[in-house]
Amino acid sequence: MKQSKLLTGIAIGVGVVFLAMLIFRAGVFVGMEKARYSYRWGENYQRNFGGPPRGFFGRFSGRGRFIGGHGAFGPIIKKNKGSVVVSDRENAEKVVAIDKDTRIIRGREVITIKELKLDDRIAVIGQPDKKGVIQAKLIRVFDGENFPSPSDRKGSNEVKK
């Protein structure tokens, strides 16, 4: 009887130590993944914010060198139920999906997809899906004076005033 209690106690002790080691290992793994993500994000800071390919401190001519982020920038050329098509800087067409969680802002006013019109000039922030459709989180609608026309945008990222 004493031996079975002793063996049971040892088995429970070994189990507790094993469980503690497993939890510790899981914590180390999660910590390493968070650190790795942070490190990689910092290394690619300029890409995360659409900066020049070699970083902000590399050689930079200032014309046409910014890389595209997860979004679109240009006039609406087609409007469908739940999506719009935008002509971007390189005149490529980008499909932008709009759902109930998408915020659409014109000036200081929140609007709906029904209020978007062809040729409205928009900036879209979102995430592309596997098909390349941008799932919009935020759409900002600009008036014609504060947004470059397609001819102004060719070869330059600067807005003419």
Phi and psi restraints in degrees (value plus and minus 20) as a CYANA .aco file:
   2 LYS   PHI     -84.0   -44.0
   2 LYS   PSI     -57.3   -17.3
   3 GLN   PHI     -87.8   -47.8
   3 GLN   PSI     -58.4   -18.4
   4 SER   PHI     -88.0   -48.0
   4 SER   PSI     -55.7   -15.7
   5 LYS   PHI     -87.2   -47.2
   5 LYS   PSI     -60.0   -20.0
   6 LEU   PHI     -84.9   -44.9
   6 LEU   PSI     -65.6   -25.6
   7 LEU   PHI     -84.5   -44.5
   7 LEU   PSI     -59.8   -19.8
   8 THR   PHI     -82.9   -42.9
   8 THR   PSI     -63.3   -23.3
   9 GLY   PHI     -83.2   -43.2
   9 GLY   PSI     -62.2   -22.2
  10 ILE   PHI     -85.0   -45.0
  10 ILE   PSI     -63.3   -23.3
  11 ALA   PHI     -82.3   -42.3
  11 ALA   PSI     -62.4   -22.4
  12 ILE   PHI     -84.7   -44.7
  12 ILE   PSI     -62.9   -22.9
  13 GLY   PHI     -80.9   -40.9
  13 GLY   PSI     -65.5   -25.5
  14 VAL   PHI     -83.5   -43.5
  14 VAL   PSI     -60.5   -20.5
  15 GLY   PHI     -82.5   -42.5
  15 GLY   PSI     -62.4   -22.4
  16 VAL   PHI     -84.5   -44.5
  16 VAL   PSI     -64.0   -24.0
  17 VAL   PHI     -82.5   -42.5
  17 VAL   PSI     -63.5   -23.5
  18 PHE   PHI     -81.5   -41.5
  18 PHE   PSI     -64.9   -24.9
  19 LEU   PHI     -83.4   -43.4
  19 LEU   PSI     -61.3   -21.3
  20 ALA   PHI     -82.8   -42.8
  20 ALA   PSI     -61.7   -21.7
  21 MET   PHI     -85.2   -45.2
  21 MET   PSI     -59.2   -19.2
  22 LEU   PHI     -84.4   -44.4
  22 LEU   PSI     -63.9   -23.9
  23 ILE   PHI     -84.7   -44.7
  23 ILE   PSI     -61.9   -21.9
  24 PHE   PHI     -80.6   -40.6
  24 PHE   PSI     -64.9   -24.9
  25 ARG   PHI     -83.0   -43.0
  25 ARG   PSI     -59.9   -19.9
  26 ALA   PHI     -83.3   -43.3
  26 ALA   PSI     -59.9   -19.9
  27 GLY   PHI     -84.0   -44.0
  27 GLY   PSI     -62.0   -22.0
  28 VAL   PHI     -82.5   -42.5
  28 VAL   PSI     -63.7   -23.7
  29 PHE   PHI     -80.2   -40.2
  29 PHE   PSI     -68.7   -28.7
  30 VAL   PHI     -82.6   -42.6
  30 VAL   PSI     -62.8   -22.8
  31 GLY   PHI     -81.4   -41.4
  31 GLY   PSI     -62.4   -22.4
  32 MET   PHI     -85.0   -45.0
  32 MET   PSI     -60.6   -20.6
  33 GLU   PHI     -84.6   -44.6
  33 GLU   PSI     -61.2   -21.2
  34 LYS   PHI     -84.1   -44.1
  34 LYS   PSI     -62.6   -22.6
  35 ALA   PHI     -85.4   -45.4
  35 ALA   PSI     -62.0   -22.0
  36 ARG   PHI     -82.9   -42.9
  36 ARG   PSI     -63.1   -23.1
  37 TYR   PHI     -81.6   -41.6
  37 TYR   PSI     -67.2   -27.2
  38 SER   PHI     -79.6   -39.6
  38 SER   PSI     -64.8   -24.8
  39 TYR   PHI     -82.9   -42.9
  39 TYR   PSI     -67.9   -27.9
  40 ARG   PHI     -85.5   -45.5
  40 ARG   PSI     -58.7   -18.7
  41 TRP   PHI     -83.1   -43.1
  41 TRP   PSI     -63.8   -23.8
  42 GLY   PHI     -84.5   -44.5
  42 GLY   PSI     -58.8   -18.8
  43 GLU   PHI     -84.1   -44.1
  43 GLU   PSI     -51.1   -11.1
  44 ASN   PHI    -127.9   -87.9
  44 ASN   PSI       7.7    47.7
  45 TYR   PHI     -72.6   -32.6
  45 TYR   PSI     -66.2   -26.2
  46 GLN   PHI     -84.3   -44.3
  46 GLN   PSI     -54.0   -14.0
  47 ARG   PHI     -91.5   -51.5
  47 ARG   PSI     -56.9   -16.9
  48 ASN   PHI     -83.3   -43.3
  48 ASN   PSI     -48.0    -8.0
  49 PHE   PHI    -133.3   -93.3
  49 PHE   PSI      -4.4    35.6
  50 GLY   PHI      54.3    94.3
  50 GLY   PSI      10.2    50.2
  51 GLY   PHI    -101.7   -61.7
  51 GLY   PSI    -195.9  -155.9
  52 PRO   PHI     -85.0   -45.0
  52 PRO   PSI     129.9   169.9
  53 PRO   PHI     -77.1   -37.1
  53 PRO   PSI     -53.4   -13.4
  54 ARG   PHI    -116.7   -76.7
  54 ARG   PSI      -4.5    35.5
  55 GLY   PHI      73.5   113.5
  55 GLY   PSI     146.1   186.1
  56 PHE   PHI     -91.8   -51.8
  56 PHE   PSI     -40.1    -0.1
  57 PHE   PHI    -123.0   -83.0
  57 PHE   PSI     -19.2    20.8
  58 GLY   PHI    -102.1   -62.1
  58 GLY   PSI    -198.0  -158.0
  59 ARG   PHI     -84.2   -44.2
  59 ARG   PSI     112.2   152.2
  60 PHE   PHI    -166.8  -126.8
  60 PHE   PSI      99.6   139.6
  61 SER   PHI    -103.9   -63.9
  61 SER   PSI     -42.5    -2.5
  62 GLY   PHI      70.7   110.7
  62 GLY   PSI     -28.7    11.3
  63 ARG   PHI    -137.6   -97.6
  63 ARG   PSI      95.3   135.3
  64 GLY   PHI      47.9    87.9
  64 GLY   PSI      -0.3    39.7
  65 ARG   PHI    -123.4   -83.4
  65 ARG   PSI     -28.5    11.5
  66 PHE   PHI     -93.7   -53.7
  66 PHE   PSI     119.3   159.3
  67 ILE   PHI    -111.7   -71.7
  67 ILE   PSI     135.2   175.2
  68 GLY   PHI     -97.7   -57.7
  68 GLY   PSI     125.7   165.7
  69 GLY   PHI    -120.1   -80.1
  69 GLY   PSI    -176.3  -136.3
  70 HIS   PHI    -111.5   -71.5
  70 HIS   PSI      60.4   100.4
  71 GLY   PHI    -199.1  -159.1
  71 GLY   PSI    -186.5  -146.5
  72 ALA   PHI    -165.6  -125.6
  72 ALA   PSI     140.1   180.1
  73 PHE   PHI    -171.3  -131.3
  73 PHE   PSI      90.4   130.4
  74 GLY   PHI     138.8   178.8
  74 GLY   PSI    -193.1  -153.1
  75 PRO   PHI    -100.7   -60.7
  75 PRO   PSI     130.2   170.2
  76 ILE   PHI     -96.3   -56.3
  76 ILE   PSI     103.8   143.8
  77 ILE   PHI    -128.5   -88.5
  77 ILE   PSI     -33.2     6.8
  78 LYS   PHI    -174.7  -134.7
  78 LYS   PSI     122.9   162.9
  79 LYS   PHI    -147.8  -107.8
  79 LYS   PSI     106.2   146.2
  80 ASN   PHI    -140.9  -100.9
  80 ASN   PSI     152.9   192.9
  81 LYS   PHI     -90.9   -50.9
  81 LYS   PSI      95.5   135.5
  82 GLY   PHI      64.8   104.8
  82 GLY   PSI     -15.6    24.4
  83 SER   PHI    -179.8  -139.8
  83 SER   PSI     142.2   182.2
  84 VAL   PHI    -154.9  -114.9
  84 VAL   PSI     140.3   180.3
  85 VAL   PHI    -134.7   -94.7
  85 VAL   PSI     109.8   149.8
  86 VAL   PHI    -135.5   -95.5
  86 VAL   PSI     119.1   159.1
  87 SER   PHI    -113.0   -73.0
  87 SER   PSI      94.0   134.0
  88 ASP   PHI    -105.5   -65.5
  88 ASP   PSI    -190.9  -150.9
  89 ARG   PHI     -77.0   -37.0
  89 ARG   PSI     -55.2   -15.2
  90 GLU   PHI    -113.4   -73.4
  90 GLU   PSI      -3.7    36.3
  91 ASN   PHI      41.0    81.0
  91 ASN   PSI       3.8    43.8
  92 ALA   PHI    -105.4   -65.4
  92 ALA   PSI     122.7   162.7
  93 GLU   PHI    -109.2   -69.2
  93 GLU   PSI     108.3   148.3
  94 LYS   PHI    -138.8   -98.8
  94 LYS   PSI     109.3   149.3
  95 VAL   PHI    -107.0   -67.0
  95 VAL   PSI     110.5   150.5
  96 VAL   PHI    -139.9   -99.9
  96 VAL   PSI      95.1   135.1
  97 ALA   PHI    -105.2   -65.2
  97 ALA   PSI     116.2   156.2
  98 ILE   PHI    -142.4  -102.4
  98 ILE   PSI     107.1   147.1
  99 ASP   PHI    -144.5  -104.5
  99 ASP   PSI    -191.8  -151.8
 100 LYS   PHI     -86.2   -46.2
 100 LYS   PSI     -40.5    -0.5
 101 ASP   PHI    -109.4   -69.4
 101 ASP   PSI     -26.5    13.5
 102 THR   PHI     -96.1   -56.1
 102 THR   PSI     109.2   149.2
 103 ARG   PHI    -113.6   -73.6
 103 ARG   PSI     107.6   147.6
 104 ILE   PHI    -136.8   -96.8
 104 ILE   PSI     101.9   141.9
 105 ILE   PHI    -145.1  -105.1
 105 ILE   PSI     109.0   149.0
 106 ARG   PHI    -139.9   -99.9
 106 ARG   PSI      95.9   135.9
 107 GLY   PHI      45.4    85.4
 107 GLY   PSI    -137.4   -97.4
 108 ARG   PHI    -131.0   -91.0
 108 ARG   PSI     -11.3    28.7
 109 GLU   PHI    -126.3   -86.3
 109 GLU   PSI     115.1   155.1
 110 VAL   PHI    -103.9   -63.9
 110 VAL   PSI     108.4   148.4
 111 ILE   PHI    -141.7  -101.7
 111 ILE   PSI     156.9   196.9
 112 THR   PHI    -127.6   -87.6
 112 THR   PSI     149.6   189.6
 113 ILE   PHI     -81.5   -41.5
 113 ILE   PSI     -50.7   -10.7
 114 LYS   PHI     -83.1   -43.1
 114 LYS   PSI     -45.9    -5.9
 115 GLU   PHI    -105.5   -65.5
 115 GLU   PSI     -27.5    12.5
 116 LEU   PHI     -94.4   -54.4
 116 LEU   PSI     121.3   161.3
 117 LYS   PHI    -145.4  -105.4
 117 LYS   PSI     139.6   179.6
 118 LEU   PHI     -79.0   -39.0
 118 LEU   PSI     124.1   164.1
 119 ASP   PHI      52.9    92.9
 119 ASP   PSI     -19.7    20.3
 120 ASP   PHI     -82.0   -42.0
 120 ASP   PSI     115.0   155.0
 121 ARG   PHI    -115.1   -75.1
 121 ARG   PSI     102.7   142.7
 122 ILE   PHI    -150.3  -110.3
 122 ILE   PSI     136.9   176.9
 123 ALA   PHI    -139.5   -99.5
 123 ALA   PSI     110.1   150.1
 124 VAL   PHI    -137.6   -97.6
 124 VAL   PSI     113.9   153.9
 125 ILE   PHI    -136.9   -96.9
 125 ILE   PSI     107.3   147.3
 126 GLY   PHI    -190.8  -150.8
 126 GLY   PSI    -187.2  -147.2
 127 GLN   PHI    -146.9  -106.9
 127 GLN   PSI     109.1   149.1
 128 PRO   PHI     -94.4   -54.4
 128 PRO   PSI     123.7   163.7
 129 ASP   PHI    -112.2   -72.2
 129 ASP   PSI    -191.9  -151.9
 130 LYS   PHI     -85.4   -45.4
 130 LYS   PSI     -42.6    -2.6
 131 LYS   PHI    -111.4   -71.4
 131 LYS   PSI     -22.3    17.7
 132 GLY   PHI      69.4   109.4
 132 GLY   PSI     -17.0    23.0
 133 VAL   PHI     -99.4   -59.4
 133 VAL   PSI     110.2   150.2
 134 ILE   PHI    -101.3   -61.3
 134 ILE   PSI     100.0   140.0
 135 GLN   PHI    -105.7   -65.7
 135 GLN   PSI      81.2   121.2
 136 ALA   PHI     -90.1   -50.1
 136 ALA   PSI     114.2   154.2
 137 LYS   PHI    -122.9   -82.9
 137 LYS   PSI     -56.9   -16.9
 138 LEU   PHI    -162.3  -122.3
 138 LEU   PSI     113.0   153.0
 139 ILE   PHI    -144.7  -104.7
 139 ILE   PSI     107.0   147.0
 140 ARG   PHI    -131.5   -91.5
 140 ARG   PSI     103.2   143.2
 141 VAL   PHI    -118.8   -78.8
 141 VAL   PSI     109.6   149.6
 142 PHE   PHI    -131.0   -91.0
 142 PHE   PSI     133.9   173.9
 143 ASP   PHI    -102.7   -62.7
 143 ASP   PSI     144.8   184.8
 144 GLY   PHI     -81.5   -41.5
 144 GLY   PSI     -46.5    -6.5
 145 GLU   PHI     -94.6   -54.6
 145 GLU   PSI     -50.1   -10.1
 146 ASN   PHI    -123.3   -83.3
 146 ASN   PSI      -3.0    37.0
 147 PHE   PHI    -161.4  -121.4
 147 PHE   PSI     111.2   151.2
 148 PRO   PHI     -89.1   -49.1
 148 PRO   PSI     126.0   166.0
 149 SER   PHI     -97.8   -57.8
 149 SER   PSI     143.1   183.1
 150 PRO   PHI     -74.9   -34.9
 150 PRO   PSI     -57.5   -17.5
 151 SER   PHI     -90.3   -50.3
 151 SER   PSI     -51.4   -11.4
 152 ASP   PHI     -92.1   -52.1
 152 ASP   PSI     -46.3    -6.3
 153 ARG   PHI    -103.9   -63.9
 153 ARG   PSI     -38.2     1.8
 154 LYS   PHI     -84.6   -44.6
 154 LYS   PSI     101.5   141.5
 155 GLY   PHI      57.5    97.5
 155 GLY   PSI     -16.4    23.6
 156 SER   PHI    -166.7  -126.7
 156 SER   PSI     128.2   168.2
 157 ASN   PHI    -125.4   -85.4
 157 ASN   PSI     -15.7    24.3
 158 GLU   PHI    -111.5   -71.5
 158 GLU   PSI     122.3   162.3
 159 VAL   PHI    -107.6   -67.6
 159 VAL   PSI     108.7   148.7
 160 LYS   PHI     -98.9   -58.9
 160 LYS   PSI     122.2   162.2
